[in-house]
Amino acid sequence: MLIEMTIKGLTVDPVTNMPIVILHDDQDRRILPIWVGVFEANAIALQIENVHTPRPMTHDLLRNVIHDLQASVERIVVSDVKDNTFFALIHLETPAGKVAVDARPSDAIALALRTRSPIWVEESVIDSAKTIDASTAKVDGERLHQWLESLDPEDLGKYKM
């Protein structure tokens, strides 16, 4: 069964210092933490904060290519977790029919944000993933702000051509 989820926020794992995307259902009964890389978290954070970069980032490029091919992102699905590695599918509507493309959840989420597409998670993924207490899942805004401030400007996609 699929559960629709949205991004509750981004935080940083205090042990590993790795970014975590926190997904939650509409009733806050289910919370799913997904550890992601720094660059992927940056792509998600930029979109959450509605920051526009001077040049398209990879996820912006992918959104543009999908649109220019007269396709659209129907939804993304976090479909599996194996050995603490999450898997996702990007479901596309194309002129030739429906297509599901394998993706990392962080990339799929970054694309879903840019295309305003829903994020779904297989219930089995939520059940088998590491769970966290909802009361401790509050986004640490100050720590995230410090982490984003410490990034090198080149990490933000400011490429010169």
N, C-alpha and C positions, 0 to 999 in steps of 0.2 A: 504494500500500500504506500502511496506517495503522500508526503506531508508538505504543504506549502510553508516556506520559511522566508524570513527576511533578515537582513543584517541588523543585529543589535548594536554592533560596534566592532572596533579593533582594540586589542590590548596587547601587552607584551608579557610573555611567559617569564616570571621572575627567576626561574631556575636556568632556562636556556637562553634567555634574552631574545627569543624568536617571536615574531608577531603571530597573533592568533586572530582569526576572523571568528566572531561569535554569531551564529545563526540562532534564531528562535522562532517558534510558531506564534500564531496570533494571540494565543492565550497565555504565553510565557510558561507553558507546562513542559515544553521540551526545548532544551538548549543543546546546540552542537558546536563544540569548539573545533576549528580546523587550523592546524599550524601551517603557516605559509612562509615563503621566503620574503626577504626584505624588499626586493624589487616588486614582487607581486602585491605585497601589502601597500607599497607606495602607490601602485596603480589603482588599487581599491580606494585608498585614502584620498587621492586626488579627486576621484569621481564623487566620493561621499561629500567632500568639501566643495565640490563644484569649481575646482581649479582648472583653468584652461592653460595648456602648454602652448608655446609658440609653434611647435611642430607636432604632428600626430604621434602619439605613443603607439605601441604595437596593438593594443586593444582598440584604439581609435581606428587604426588602419584596418583591422579585421572587421569592425563594424561597417566601415566605408566600403570594403570589398563586398561584404554580404549584401549591402544595400544596392551597390552598383550592379550586382548580378541579379537584381530583382528578387532577392530572397529576404527572409526575415527570421529572426530568432524567435521561435515559438515559446521556448522555455529552456532552462538548464536543469539537469537532474544530477545530484550527487548520488551516484548509483551503487557504490560499493566501497568497502574498506578492507584491505588485506595487509597484515603486518604493519599496522598503523599508517598505511598509505591510502589516501582517499582517491577515488576515481569519479569522474563526471562525464556526462554526455551533454553536448549542445544539440538541441533539437531544432532543425531548420525547416522552414517551409520554402521550397524552391519551385520555380516553374515546372520542373520535372517531377515534383513530388516531395514527400517528406524524407529527410536525411538526418541521421544521428551521428555526430562526430565526437570521437573520444577526446577528452581534454583533462587537464589538471583542474581541480575545483577552483583554485585561485584564479586561473585564467577564465574559466567559465563564469565565475562570479563577477569579475571585472567587466566581462562582455555583457552580462545580464544587466549590470548597472548602467552601462552606456546605451543599451537598447531598451531599457525599462521592461525587461522580460522577467517573468516570475522565476523564482528559485524553488525547486522541489527537492526533497530528500527522501530516499527510500527509508521506510520505517526500520528495516533491518539494519541500516547503517547507523541510525540513531541508537538502536538497542545494543549494537556491538561496539560502538565507538566509546572512547573514554568520556565519561560524563563529568560535569562539574556542577557544583552547587549554584543555583540561580542567584542566591544572595551574594555570592562572591564574584559573579560574572559582570558586575558593573564596570563599565569602561573607565579606565584610569586616564582621564583626559589630560592631566598635567604631564604624566609620564609619556603618553603618546605624543603630545605637543613637543616635549623635549627631544624625543627620538626623531620626529620629523624635522625639527630645527637643526639637528646634528647631521642630517644627510647632506652630502655634497651636491651643489647645484646641478652637476651633470647627471645625478641620479634622478632628477626630476624631468628629464627629457628635453633639456634645453640644448639641442644639438645645433651646430652651425653647419651650414651647407656651403 
